[in-house]
Each structure stands twice: as structure tokens, then as C-alpha cells.
Amino acid sequence: MNQQPLSNQADELARLSLAAREALTDAMVERLSATAANSLEVVDRLNDEETKEAVLNAIDRLTELHRTGGLDTLFDMVALLHAARSAATDSIVERMFTFLEHMLNTVGSEEMASLADDAKRSLDDAVAETNELQLSGGLFATLSMLSKPETQRSLQLLMTFGDKLRDRMNSSG
């Protein structure tokens, strides 16, 4: 090993110190001192028992998420939420609330409540009445039922309703 005399080492150390002092600008010294102060503040906060426990718990949970693959899922969810937030422009949010308002006004109206109540009661009455009927069954009983005007009217109503619903769906879609 090449050993230099002690005076040469001292001279080199003095030149290094002088070069470092000259190279440091006031802004660099200010940033270094601010960084050191912030670092000491963080270390000081870790002396608080609750803060220390919270940091250690967060590190343990982060390790667990990494081990189980949940960390990737967590970051994927964050990316998804960020993309959804970025995509939610004012016009999209406005259209969504307009749609919700329209749906609530339509479904929440008195007419819809009355219609739903009438439909439910009619269905309950029809089930009760049908359960009380003594049906004979067979092809001739079915033909006899089909020959009644009220059966034909009911079937025609269902067929017309289906046609009208299909027409509305085709014209709106």
C-alpha cells in the first residue's frame, strides 16, 4: 500500500475542504440545512409511541400485501380509480345526474306507484282465484277455454302489448 507522509495527507484534506466550501453555494447550503432539519423532525416524530406503531404496522401490512400479491391489486385499483376520476368530465357527470333525475321522476311518480300497486294486487287476486279453480285438464278443456271471448281478448291484449313494446324498443334503439 502506498503511504503518503502525514503532511501530504493533511494538505490534501485541507484542499478537499477548501474545494467543498467553495463549491457550495448559499442555495445549496440552505437546501442541505432544510433537508437535515426535516430529517430530524421525522426522526423526532418517530419517538412518539403511536406514530412509531403506525409506521411499523404500515410497513408490516405493505410487506404482507407484497407477499400475497395484493400490492399489485392495490395499485391496479388506484390506477382504475384515477382513470375513472379523469374520465368523469363535467358533461359526463351532468348527463349521469340528468339520467338519475329522470329515472327518479319517472319511477318515483304517483302514477308509477299506483300502477305497481294495481299490478301487484291484480296478480295476487289472479293467483288466489286460479288456485281455487277445479281444472279438468285435457285438450278439449283447453279448446273450450280458448273459445271464450274473454280468453281471446286476454290473448289479444298480450299479443298487442308485445307488438307495441317491440315497436317502441326498435324506434328508441
C-alpha positions as MATLAB code, in Angstrom:
seq = 'MNQQPLSNQADELARLSLAAREALTDAMVERLSATAANSLEVVDRLNDEETKEAVLNAIDRLTELHRTGGLDTLFDMVALLHAARSAATDSIVERMFTFLEHMLNTVGSEEMASLADDAKRSLDDAVAETNELQLSGGLFATLSMLSKPETQRSLQLLMTFGDKLRDRMNSSG';
ca = [
       0.000    0.000    0.000;
       1.297    3.412   -0.905;
       1.569    5.520    2.218;
       1.967    9.232    1.921;
       3.629   11.333    4.546;
       1.211   12.751    7.097;
       1.793   16.327    5.924;
       0.777   15.417    2.343;
      -2.455   13.845    3.618;
      -3.209   16.913    5.699;
      -2.576   19.146    2.675;
      -4.927   17.058    0.530;
      -7.604   17.130    3.224;
      -7.279   20.900    3.519;
      -7.563   21.298   -0.281;
     -10.611   18.998   -0.324;
     -12.245   21.016    2.440;
     -11.486   24.276    0.641;
     -12.875   22.912   -2.655;
     -16.071   21.710   -0.953;
     -16.539   25.067    0.783;
     -16.054   26.982   -2.457;
     -18.326   24.638   -4.412;
     -21.240   25.014   -2.014;
     -23.454   27.947   -2.925;
     -25.735   29.655   -0.442;
     -28.758   27.935   -2.037;
     -27.120   24.530   -1.683;
     -26.279   25.166    1.974;
     -29.839   26.332    2.580;
     -31.292   23.188    0.945;
     -28.930   20.918    2.884;
     -29.833   22.552    6.184;
     -33.582   22.371    5.397;
     -33.216   18.682    4.472;
     -31.324   17.988    7.677;
     -33.952   19.823    9.749;
     -36.796   17.904    8.065;
     -34.981   14.609    8.622;
     -34.531   15.376   12.304;
     -38.217   16.304   12.576;
     -39.233   12.937   11.082;
     -36.883   11.073   13.410;
     -38.253   13.068   16.356;
     -41.842   12.178   15.398;
     -40.878    8.505   15.387;
     -40.169    8.855   19.116;
     -43.936    9.178   19.651;
     -45.128    5.663   20.529;
     -48.376    5.831   18.495;
     -46.591    7.183   15.418;
     -43.929    4.502   15.706;
     -46.597    1.754   15.981;
     -48.485    3.178   12.996;
     -45.362    3.279   10.802;
     -44.322   -0.241   11.801;
     -47.856   -1.529   11.201;
     -47.925    0.119    7.766;
     -44.593   -1.486    6.887;
     -45.847   -4.907    8.073;
     -49.054   -4.586    6.066;
     -47.137   -3.423    2.989;
     -44.889   -6.473    3.277;
     -47.935   -8.729    3.633;
     -49.597   -7.164    0.584;
     -46.426   -7.668   -1.415;
     -46.109  -11.306   -0.316;
     -49.725  -12.158   -1.229;
     -49.757  -10.221   -4.497;
     -52.279   -7.748   -3.120;
     -49.919   -4.848   -3.662;
     -50.321   -5.184   -7.432;
     -54.096   -5.315   -6.994;
     -53.995   -2.238   -4.778;
     -52.042   -0.255   -7.347;
     -54.309   -1.532  -10.153;
     -57.339   -0.292   -8.187;
     -55.687    3.084   -7.614;
     -54.960    3.337  -11.342;
     -58.572    2.379  -12.143;
     -59.979    4.959   -9.733;
     -57.652    7.595  -11.163;
     -58.734    6.753  -14.710;
     -62.413    6.898  -13.700;
     -61.857   10.233  -11.999;
     -60.023   11.581  -15.024;
     -62.768   10.346  -17.361;
     -65.535   11.899  -15.270;
     -65.731   15.190  -17.074;
     -68.311   17.790  -16.144;
     -70.535   16.854  -19.086;
     -70.494   13.143  -18.202;
     -71.314   13.858  -14.563;
     -74.076   16.254  -15.649;
     -75.565   13.668  -18.037;
     -75.401   10.989  -15.332;
     -77.261   13.181  -12.834;
     -79.806   14.161  -15.511;
     -80.414   10.464  -16.211;
     -80.762    9.679  -12.496;
     -83.145   12.600  -12.023;
     -85.249   11.430  -14.980;
     -85.344    7.869  -13.622;
     -86.313    9.022  -10.141;
     -89.006   11.302  -11.525;
     -90.374    8.514  -13.705;
     -90.212    5.672  -11.210;
     -90.961    7.833   -8.200;
     -94.154    9.318   -9.609;
     -97.590    8.717   -8.122;
     -98.777    7.141  -11.364;
     -95.970    4.544  -11.277;
     -96.664    3.753   -7.622;
    -100.359    3.341   -8.396;
     -99.591    1.189  -11.453;
     -97.241   -1.034   -9.455;
     -99.800   -1.383   -6.651;
    -102.615   -2.211   -9.101;
    -100.426   -4.763  -10.904;
     -99.422   -6.437   -7.645;
    -102.972   -6.622   -6.323;
    -104.289   -7.937   -9.651;
    -101.604  -10.598   -9.748;
    -102.348  -11.625   -6.156;
    -106.085  -11.832   -6.926;
    -105.448  -13.841  -10.111;
    -103.203  -16.317   -8.254;
    -105.798  -16.778   -5.487;
    -108.656  -17.197   -7.938;
    -106.703  -19.624  -10.165;
    -105.737  -21.739   -7.173;
    -109.443  -22.153   -6.279;
    -110.444  -23.350   -9.759;
    -111.063  -27.025  -10.343;
    -109.423  -27.645  -13.718;
    -110.318  -30.771  -15.656;
    -107.325  -30.542  -17.983;
    -107.049  -32.115  -21.401;
    -107.193  -30.854  -24.956;
    -110.987  -30.332  -25.076;
    -110.908  -28.224  -21.871;
    -108.183  -26.045  -23.409;
    -110.152  -25.676  -26.666;
    -113.260  -24.801  -24.654;
    -111.343  -22.141  -22.745;
    -109.886  -20.727  -25.992;
    -113.384  -20.391  -27.446;
    -114.440  -17.960  -24.698;
    -114.388  -14.260  -25.720;
    -112.605  -13.133  -22.510;
    -109.769  -15.636  -23.158;
    -109.438  -14.411  -26.726;
    -109.467  -10.789  -25.518;
    -106.746  -11.533  -22.934;
    -104.569  -13.299  -25.500;
    -105.106  -10.457  -27.989;
    -104.177   -7.922  -25.281;
    -100.919   -9.777  -24.542;
    -100.057  -10.056  -28.232;
    -100.803   -6.373  -28.885;
     -98.807   -5.356  -25.813;
     -95.834   -7.404  -27.052;
     -96.070   -5.796  -30.514;
     -96.249   -2.257  -29.090;
     -93.342   -2.897  -26.732;
     -91.220   -4.296  -29.596;
     -92.126   -1.285  -31.788;
     -91.086    1.169  -29.030;
     -87.859   -0.693  -28.407;
     -86.993   -0.703  -32.119;
     -87.801    3.001  -32.555;
     -85.791    4.082  -29.475;
     -82.819    1.764  -30.001;
];
